[in-house]
Amino acid sequence: MQLAVNPPILPMLANRVGELPTGDGWIYEPKWDGFRTLIFRDGDELFIQSRDEKPLERYFPELVEPLKAQLPERAVVDGEIVIALGGALDFEALQLRLHPAASRVKLLAKETPASVVFFDILCAHDRDLRTTPFGERRAMLESLLGDAAAPLHLTPATRDRAVAADWFRRFEGAGLDGVIAKPERGVYEPNKRVMLKVKHERECDCVVAGFRWHKNAHGTAIGSLLLGLFDDVGNLEHVGVCASFTAAKRRELVEFLAPYRSDALVGHPWRAWAESQPNENEAVHRRPGMQSRWSQGKDLSWEPLRPELVAQVAYDHMQGSRFRHTAQFRRWRKDKAPRDCTFAQLEVVPPHELAAIFAGR
């Protein structure tokens, strides 16, 4: 490619903050939950780059022709690849697209087609826009892709903080992560956290039913705690992990958890998982030690604990029956019985149709 901005380029990133910034000079956007992508087009050449500079076009063949048909002949745009099912974003369906078999990718491209949501532009025609203020880049993006047709979309944007706060409340049910705030005069700085992001956070009480040793510290430091919630029929479902500990706390947890390791497998609800090798053909809920495409080569072995401890954790949102991201440890709940840790305590946000979001520009 012979563009004013050639690959690879790392995307600009965001710092997490507790609330939307106030004052003038900010442009707010919904925060999409998908695969970050930089897309380079030079005539018939197209490169869909992942956040870590890897090619993605083989996994999303249905996007190639729409991108060639609607992007400028020479351009570099920043956005997010998403899959919408049932009026909400589905990250699990998106993960399934990273399959090594071309035949499987082709089938999924028809069954669960992806979309691209654009929110920045780095290059148009022969002009490098990285030093152009974001307000101007946004105006150019609107002029070039404001009328884009599905599966291409331009993200809504606003300078009104009240509108952004309304998005934060309403759009969560559609699977959006929160709100991004960008300085209107900001330039594009690859791999630097110069934007701000406000994400949803809630708390719930979980059963701690196991743990993993910290990398390269087997026996001396805890890496993560395995969390569970009871479903309607009394099964303890693995919902995720929490791993937000200091180095000192990881060492302290070894001694703290030691009594709960004694006879841990006697009557343990995950005993079969601990005693068997991962079986990728089982399609119920992911087990604590099951490999995924994101964990190839990682040690996912885990140690059981008697399911008697309750931890309060913070999480952003659920993806199906699991925490979408690693939960954050808050405190031990010695006053709560493990059996009271159920899915019923989770707040369920009704979905908001993605069509309304796309139309909200």
Secondary structure, DSSP 8 states (H G I E B T S, - for coil): ---SS-S-----EEEE-SS---SSSEEEEEE--SEEEEEEEETTEEEEEETTS-B-TTT-GGGHHHHHHHS-SEEEEEEEEE-EETTEE-HHHHHHT--S-HHHHHHHHHHS--EEEEEEEEEETTEE-TTS-HHHHHHHHHHHHTT--TTEEE---BS-HHHHHHHHHHGGGGT--EEEEEETT----TT-EEEEEEE--EEEEEEEEEEEE-TT-TTT-EEEEEEEEE-TTS-EEEEEEE----HHHHHHHHHHHHHHHTTTTTT-TTHHHHHS---TT--SS--TT---TT-TT-----EEEEEEEEEEEEES-EETTEESS-BEEEEE-TTS-GGG-BGGGS-------HHHHHTT-
